């Protein structure tokens, strides 16, 4: 996400490197480039004007701290202003209500609202240990009710049935009554997609809101619509007392205009962002972490949280101990690493959060990388235990058998063995003194385009 903006800003901010002092002359060109980068990212013009002016006022005449170059001082200022533009800090859900806490979801059709209901339910179940009930008050689209029912099974939350003959208010009130009887913590009410200019539909959701008095009213909007997302959210906010925004499809948003415009235009915080199609692909929105990603500083905190939640620590520890003791790294260990990587959102999900790797693989590269990883896993699954433990025995006839068993070509098997050999050499370096530091220095050349793999998740 934010690929274009990140690339433009990181290149632009290098212009000030080596300057002894930041002044209006040497900052003028840089600010012009920053302004163009933000406009090309489809950030709303008022937001761009305020941003550039604030950065200018904070930068001009500032003495450079002893340990930092002027360029680094300027980057720090830009980072702080990006963070403030997006809200400053994470604004978490407010669930401090007499159970059940009711969350009303609103938005345009096609924004990913129903999927976001399920993702939010999963988030609340897994990370906040809540008992969740979902209900659809979309009486215009039969498929929406069926879709939510199917998703509720996948997520593991309760589902309250509804049908097209009912009124949205009656559906929601019945679901809340049921939730009270079953001691459910949170009720998430899905609604029909509607346009702010559709007076009848807006009146309907106003009446629904008034009847159930939700503690959270979240607007779901597609990040790929850019600053239009902010304008649409503002139109809805004038009709409904929104408490926050869920920004969907952010993994496909190479510009970033929506994320950088919504808070300033609507005054409402972005509470969550959808970062993929998978049901677990919903993350709390942290403005400071997003600003760091945009400027190529990585997002180590989110990466650590991903590791804590999604990596099998026992297996990771076993591999780490094995490597550190110099006992080697075999293809079964490699297969485990591929699975761990997949659980963490794949190559793009990891690389984009690493410091110094601002140019994470784009959508096409990421897709190629994911396909390559899946293929490698299938090839390893077609090997015998002996072949996984002693890869050097894999010669002509064995390669043919493995290729046939995995539905691949012999050159695919050869490519896997070459990549495994690279990983094995890396593991040997890690086991030596200062090995981890050497490995980190060499990581920039690794990725789907270079044919390399990421390091293992150990200690």
C-alpha positions as CSV (number, residue, x, y, z in Angstrom):
1,X,0.0,0.0,0.0
2,X,1.0,3.6,-0.5
3,X,3.7,2.4,-3.0
4,X,3.7,5.5,-5.2
5,X,3.6,8.0,-2.4
6,X,6.3,6.2,-0.5
7,X,8.6,6.0,-3.5
8,X,8.1,9.8,-4.3
9,X,8.6,11.0,-0.7
10,X,11.7,8.8,0.0
11,X,13.4,10.1,-3.1
12,X,12.4,13.7,-2.5
13,X,13.5,13.8,1.1
14,X,17.0,12.7,0.1
15,X,17.5,16.2,-1.5
16,X,18.2,17.8,1.8
17,X,21.0,15.4,2.8
18,X,24.3,17.1,3.5
19,X,22.8,20.6,4.1
20,X,24.2,22.4,7.1
21,X,20.9,24.2,7.9
22,X,17.3,24.0,6.8
23,X,16.2,27.4,5.3
24,X,13.5,28.6,2.9
25,X,15.8,28.4,-0.1
26,X,17.0,24.8,0.2
27,X,13.6,23.6,1.4
28,X,11.5,25.2,-1.4
29,X,12.1,22.6,-4.0
30,X,11.7,19.8,-1.6
31,X,8.3,21.1,-0.4
32,X,7.2,21.5,-4.0
33,X,8.0,17.8,-4.6
34,X,6.2,16.8,-1.4
35,X,3.1,18.8,-2.5
36,X,3.2,17.1,-5.9
37,X,3.6,13.7,-4.3
38,X,0.6,14.2,-2.1
39,X,-1.6,15.5,-4.9
40,X,-0.6,12.6,-7.1
41,X,-1.6,10.3,-4.2
42,X,-5.1,11.8,-4.5
43,X,-4.9,13.5,-1.1
44,X,-7.6,16.3,-0.8
45,X,-6.3,19.7,-1.7
46,X,-7.1,21.4,1.6
47,X,-5.2,18.7,3.4
48,X,-2.2,19.1,1.1
49,X,-2.2,22.9,1.7
50,X,-2.3,22.6,5.5
51,X,0.3,19.8,5.5
52,X,2.8,21.6,3.4
53,X,2.4,24.9,5.2
54,X,2.8,23.3,8.6
55,X,5.9,21.4,7.6
56,X,7.4,24.6,6.1
57,X,6.8,26.6,9.3
58,X,8.2,23.9,11.5
59,X,11.3,23.4,9.3
60,X,12.6,26.8,8.4
61,X,15.3,28.0,10.6
62,X,15.4,25.0,12.9
63,X,18.9,24.3,14.2
64,X,20.1,20.8,13.2
65,X,20.6,18.6,16.2
66,X,24.2,17.3,16.6
67,X,23.5,13.7,15.8
68,X,21.2,14.3,12.9
69,X,21.5,15.6,9.4
70,X,19.1,18.3,8.2
71,X,17.5,15.7,5.9
72,X,16.8,13.5,8.9
73,X,15.3,16.5,10.9
74,X,13.0,17.2,7.9
75,X,12.0,13.6,7.7
76,X,11.2,13.6,11.4
77,X,8.9,16.7,10.9
78,X,7.2,15.1,7.8
79,X,6.7,11.9,9.8
80,X,5.1,13.8,12.7
81,X,2.8,15.7,10.3
82,X,1.8,12.6,8.4
83,X,0.9,11.0,11.8
84,X,-1.1,14.0,12.9
85,X,-2.9,14.2,9.5
86,X,-4.2,10.6,10.0
87,X,-5.3,11.2,13.6
88,X,-2.2,11.1,15.8
89,X,-2.9,7.8,17.5
90,X,-5.0,4.7,17.3
91,X,-8.6,5.2,18.3
92,X,-9.9,1.9,19.6
93,X,-13.5,0.7,19.6
94,X,-15.6,1.9,22.5
95,X,-17.3,-1.2,23.9
96,X,-18.0,0.2,27.4
97,X,-21.7,-0.3,27.4
98,X,-24.2,-2.5,29.2
99,X,-23.9,-5.7,27.2
100,X,-24.5,-6.1,24.4
101,X,-22.5,-3.3,22.9
102,X,-24.1,-2.5,19.6
103,X,-22.0,-1.7,16.5
104,X,-23.9,-0.3,13.4
105,X,-22.1,-0.7,10.1
106,X,-22.9,1.7,7.2
107,X,-21.5,2.4,3.8
108,X,-21.8,2.2,0.0
109,X,-22.7,-1.0,-1.8
110,X,-19.5,-2.8,-2.9
111,X,-17.3,-1.2,-0.3
112,X,-16.8,-4.6,1.5
113,X,-19.2,-3.9,4.4
114,X,-20.6,-7.4,4.9
115,X,-17.1,-8.9,4.8
116,X,-15.9,-6.2,7.2
117,X,-18.7,-7.2,9.6
118,X,-17.2,-10.8,9.7
119,X,-13.6,-9.6,9.9
120,X,-14.5,-7.3,12.9
121,X,-16.3,-10.2,14.6
122,X,-13.3,-12.4,14.2
123,X,-11.1,-9.6,15.5
124,X,-13.3,-9.2,18.6
125,X,-13.4,-12.9,19.2
126,X,-9.7,-13.6,18.9
127,X,-8.1,-10.5,20.2
128,X,-10.6,-9.2,22.8
129,X,-12.2,-12.6,23.7
130,X,-15.7,-11.3,23.1
131,X,-18.8,-13.3,22.4
132,X,-20.2,-11.8,19.2
133,X,-23.5,-11.9,17.3
134,X,-23.9,-10.7,13.8
135,X,-27.2,-9.8,12.0
136,X,-28.1,-8.5,8.6
137,X,-30.6,-5.7,8.3
138,X,-30.2,-5.6,4.5
139,X,-33.7,-6.4,3.3
140,X,-33.0,-5.5,-0.3
141,X,-30.4,-8.1,-1.2
142,X,-31.1,-11.7,-0.2
143,X,-27.5,-12.7,-1.0
144,X,-26.3,-10.4,1.7
145,X,-28.1,-12.3,4.5
146,X,-26.8,-15.7,3.1
147,X,-23.3,-14.3,2.7
148,X,-23.2,-13.1,6.3
149,X,-24.6,-16.4,7.6
150,X,-21.8,-18.3,5.7
151,X,-19.2,-15.9,7.0
152,X,-20.4,-16.3,10.6
153,X,-19.8,-20.0,10.4
154,X,-16.3,-19.4,9.1
155,X,-15.6,-16.9,11.8
156,X,-17.2,-18.8,14.6
157,X,-19.6,-16.1,15.8
158,X,-23.4,-16.3,16.4
159,X,-25.7,-15.4,13.6
160,X,-29.2,-14.0,14.0
161,X,-31.5,-14.9,11.1
162,X,-33.5,-12.3,9.2
163,X,-35.6,-12.2,6.0
164,X,-36.7,-9.8,3.3
165,X,-40.3,-9.4,4.7
166,X,-39.0,-7.7,8.0
167,X,-38.2,-4.1,8.7
168,X,-34.6,-3.3,9.5
169,X,-35.6,-1.8,12.9
170,X,-37.5,-4.9,13.9
171,X,-34.6,-7.2,12.8
172,X,-32.0,-5.2,14.8
173,X,-34.2,-4.9,17.9
174,X,-35.0,-8.7,17.9
175,X,-31.3,-9.5,17.5
176,X,-30.4,-7.2,20.5
177,X,-33.1,-8.8,22.6
178,X,-31.8,-12.3,21.7
179,X,-28.2,-11.2,22.6
180,X,-29.3,-10.0,26.0
181,X,-30.9,-13.4,26.7
182,X,-27.8,-15.3,25.6
183,X,-25.3,-13.0,27.5
184,X,-23.6,-11.9,24.2
185,X,-21.0,-9.1,24.5
186,X,-21.2,-7.5,21.1
187,X,-23.9,-7.2,18.4
188,X,-22.8,-6.1,14.9
189,X,-25.6,-4.9,12.7
190,X,-25.0,-5.0,8.9
191,X,-27.1,-2.6,6.8
192,X,-27.9,-2.2,3.1
193,X,-25.5,-0.2,1.0
194,X,-26.8,3.2,0.2
195,X,-25.9,6.6,-1.3
196,X,-26.0,9.8,0.8
197,X,-28.2,11.4,-1.9
198,X,-30.8,8.6,-1.5
199,X,-33.1,10.4,0.9
200,X,-35.4,7.4,1.6
201,X,-32.5,5.1,2.3
202,X,-30.8,7.6,4.5
203,X,-34.0,8.2,6.5
204,X,-34.2,4.4,7.0
205,X,-30.7,4.2,8.5
206,X,-31.4,7.3,10.6
207,X,-34.5,5.6,12.1
208,X,-32.5,2.4,12.7
209,X,-29.8,4.3,14.5
210,X,-32.3,6.1,16.6
211,X,-34.1,2.9,17.5
212,X,-31.0,0.8,18.6
213,X,-28.7,3.7,19.8
214,X,-25.4,1.9,18.9
215,X,-22.3,2.8,20.9
216,X,-20.3,2.6,17.6
217,X,-21.4,3.7,14.2
218,X,-18.7,2.7,11.7
219,X,-18.6,3.9,8.0
220,X,-17.0,1.3,5.7
221,X,-15.3,2.8,2.6
222,X,-13.1,1.6,-0.2
223,X,-9.6,3.1,0.1
224,X,-9.2,2.8,-3.7
225,X,-11.7,5.6,-4.3
226,X,-9.0,8.1,-2.9
227,X,-10.2,11.5,-1.6
228,X,-13.7,10.6,-2.8
229,X,-13.7,8.2,0.2
230,X,-13.3,11.2,2.5
231,X,-16.0,13.2,0.8
232,X,-18.4,10.3,1.0
233,X,-17.7,9.7,4.6
234,X,-18.3,13.4,5.3
235,X,-21.7,13.2,3.5
236,X,-22.7,10.2,5.7
237,X,-21.4,11.9,8.8
238,X,-23.8,14.8,8.2
239,X,-26.7,12.3,8.3
240,X,-25.4,9.9,10.9
241,X,-23.3,10.5,14.0
242,X,-20.4,8.4,12.9
243,X,-17.8,7.3,15.5
244,X,-15.2,6.0,13.1
245,X,-14.2,4.6,9.7
246,X,-13.1,1.2,8.4
247,X,-10.9,1.6,5.3
248,X,-11.2,-1.4,3.1
249,X,-9.0,-2.7,0.2
250,X,-6.0,-0.7,1.5
251,X,-3.7,-3.4,0.2
252,X,-4.7,-2.4,-3.3
253,X,-4.4,1.3,-2.7
254,X,-1.0,2.4,-4.1
255,X,-1.8,6.1,-3.5
256,X,-3.0,6.6,0.0
257,X,-5.3,9.6,-0.6
258,X,-8.1,8.2,1.5
259,X,-6.0,7.4,4.6
260,X,-4.4,10.9,4.5
261,X,-7.7,12.8,3.9
262,X,-10.4,11.2,5.9
263,X,-9.5,12.4,9.4
264,X,-9.0,16.0,8.5
265,X,-12.1,16.3,6.3
266,X,-14.5,14.4,8.5
267,X,-13.0,14.8,12.0
268,X,-13.6,11.0,12.4
269,X,-10.9,8.5,13.1
270,X,-10.0,5.6,10.9
271,X,-10.3,2.7,13.4
272,X,-9.5,-0.3,11.2
273,X,-8.1,-1.1,7.8
274,X,-8.8,-4.1,5.6
275,X,-5.4,-5.4,4.3
276,X,-6.5,-8.3,2.2
277,X,-9.3,-10.7,1.2
278,X,-8.7,-13.2,4.0
279,X,-11.1,-13.2,6.9
280,X,-8.4,-12.3,9.4
281,X,-7.1,-9.4,7.2
282,X,-8.3,-6.6,9.4
283,X,-5.9,-4.5,11.4
284,X,-6.3,-1.6,13.9
285,X,-5.3,1.7,12.2
286,X,-2.2,3.2,13.8
287,X,-1.3,6.6,12.2
288,X,2.2,6.6,13.5
289,X,2.9,3.1,12.1
290,X,1.4,4.0,8.7
291,X,3.5,7.2,8.5
292,X,6.6,5.1,9.2
293,X,5.7,2.7,6.4
294,X,5.1,5.6,3.9
295,X,8.5,7.0,4.7
296,X,10.3,3.7,4.4
297,X,10.9,3.3,8.1
298,X,9.0,0.1,8.4
299,X,6.5,-1.0,11.0
300,X,8.4,-3.2,13.4
301,X,5.7,-3.1,16.1
302,X,3.0,-4.5,13.8
303,X,5.5,-7.1,12.5
304,X,6.2,-8.2,16.1
305,X,2.5,-8.4,16.8
306,X,2.0,-10.5,13.7
307,X,4.8,-12.9,14.9
308,X,3.2,-13.1,18.3
309,X,-0.2,-14.0,17.0
310,X,0.5,-16.0,13.9
311,X,3.8,-17.8,14.2
312,X,3.9,-21.2,15.8
313,X,6.4,-20.3,18.5
314,X,7.3,-23.9,19.4
315,X,8.3,-24.8,15.9
316,X,10.1,-21.5,15.4
317,X,12.1,-22.1,18.6
318,X,13.0,-25.6,17.6
319,X,14.4,-24.4,14.3
320,X,16.2,-21.5,16.0
321,X,17.8,-23.9,18.5
322,X,18.8,-26.3,15.7
323,X,20.4,-23.5,13.6
324,X,22.2,-21.9,16.6
325,X,23.7,-25.3,17.6
326,X,25.0,-25.8,14.0
327,X,22.8,-28.8,13.4
328,X,21.8,-27.8,9.9
329,X,18.7,-26.6,8.2
330,X,16.8,-29.1,6.0
331,X,13.9,-28.9,3.6
332,X,11.3,-29.8,6.2
333,X,12.5,-26.7,8.2
334,X,12.3,-24.7,5.0
335,X,8.7,-25.9,4.5
336,X,7.8,-24.8,8.0
337,X,9.2,-21.4,7.2
338,X,7.0,-21.1,4.1
339,X,3.9,-21.9,6.1
340,X,4.9,-19.4,8.8
341,X,5.4,-16.7,6.1
342,X,2.0,-17.5,4.6
343,X,0.3,-17.2,8.0
344,X,1.8,-13.7,8.4
345,X,0.3,-12.4,5.1
346,X,2.9,-13.6,2.7
347,X,6.0,-11.9,1.4
348,X,4.4,-8.5,0.8
349,X,2.9,-8.5,4.3
350,X,6.4,-9.0,5.9
351,X,8.6,-7.0,3.6
352,X,6.4,-3.9,3.8
353,X,6.9,-3.7,7.6
354,X,10.7,-4.0,7.6
355,X,12.8,-0.8,8.1
356,X,14.8,0.3,5.1
357,X,12.6,-1.6,2.7
358,X,10.1,1.0,1.6
359,X,9.7,-0.4,-1.8
360,X,7.8,-3.6,-0.9
361,X,6.8,-5.8,-3.8
362,X,3.9,-4.3,-5.8
363,X,0.7,-6.3,-6.3
364,X,2.1,-8.1,-9.4
365,X,5.4,-9.0,-7.7
366,X,3.7,-10.0,-4.5
367,X,1.3,-12.3,-6.4
368,X,4.2,-13.9,-8.2
369,X,6.0,-14.3,-4.9
370,X,3.0,-16.0,-3.2
371,X,2.6,-18.3,-6.2
372,X,6.2,-19.3,-6.0
373,X,6.0,-20.0,-2.3
374,X,2.9,-22.2,-2.7
375,X,4.6,-24.1,-5.5
376,X,7.7,-24.7,-3.3
377,X,5.5,-26.0,-0.5
378,X,3.8,-28.4,-2.9
379,X,7.2,-29.6,-4.3
380,X,8.5,-30.3,-0.8
381,X,5.3,-32.2,0.1
382,X,6.1,-34.5,-2.8
383,X,9.5,-35.5,-1.3
384,X,10.2,-38.5,1.0
385,X,11.4,-37.9,4.5
386,X,14.9,-38.9,3.5
387,X,15.0,-36.4,0.6
388,X,13.9,-33.6,2.9
389,X,16.6,-34.4,5.4
390,X,19.4,-35.0,2.8
391,X,18.6,-32.8,-0.2
392,X,21.9,-33.6,-1.9
393,X,20.6,-37.1,-2.9
394,X,17.9,-35.5,-5.1
395,X,19.3,-36.2,-8.6
396,X,17.8,-36.9,-12.0
397,X,15.2,-39.7,-11.4
398,X,14.2,-38.3,-8.0
399,X,13.7,-34.9,-9.6
400,X,11.5,-36.3,-12.3
401,X,9.4,-38.2,-9.7
402,X,9.0,-35.1,-7.5
403,X,8.1,-32.9,-10.4
404,X,5.4,-35.4,-11.6
405,X,4.1,-35.8,-8.0
406,X,3.8,-32.0,-7.5
407,X,2.5,-31.2,-11.0
408,X,5.5,-29.1,-11.8
409,X,8.5,-29.1,-14.1
410,X,12.1,-30.3,-13.3
411,X,13.3,-26.7,-13.6
412,X,10.9,-25.8,-10.8
413,X,12.4,-28.4,-8.6
414,X,15.9,-27.1,-9.5
415,X,14.9,-23.6,-8.7
416,X,13.6,-24.7,-5.3
417,X,16.8,-26.6,-4.5
418,X,18.8,-23.5,-5.5
419,X,16.8,-21.2,-3.2
420,X,17.0,-23.8,-0.4
421,X,20.8,-23.8,-0.9
422,X,20.8,-20.0,-0.5
423,X,18.7,-20.3,2.7
424,X,21.0,-23.0,4.1
425,X,24.1,-20.8,3.6
426,X,22.3,-18.0,5.3
427,X,21.5,-20.3,8.3
428,X,25.2,-21.2,8.6
429,X,26.1,-17.5,8.7
430,X,23.5,-16.9,11.5
431,X,25.0,-19.6,13.6
432,X,28.3,-17.8,13.6
433,X,29.4,-14.8,15.7
434,X,27.7,-11.6,14.5
435,X,25.8,-13.7,11.9
436,X,22.4,-12.1,12.4
437,X,23.8,-8.6,11.7
438,X,25.4,-9.8,8.5
439,X,22.2,-11.5,7.4
440,X,20.1,-8.3,8.0
441,X,22.6,-6.3,5.8
442,X,22.1,-8.8,3.0
443,X,18.3,-8.9,3.2
444,X,17.6,-6.0,0.8
445,X,18.5,-8.1,-2.2
446,X,16.0,-10.8,-1.2
447,X,12.5,-11.0,-2.5
448,X,10.4,-12.4,-5.3
449,X,12.3,-10.6,-8.0
450,X,15.7,-11.7,-6.8
451,X,14.6,-15.3,-6.4
452,X,15.5,-15.2,-2.7
453,X,13.5,-16.0,0.5
454,X,13.1,-14.2,3.8
455,X,14.9,-15.4,6.9
456,X,13.2,-17.8,9.3
457,X,11.2,-16.7,12.3
458,X,13.1,-17.7,15.3
459,X,14.3,-15.9,18.3
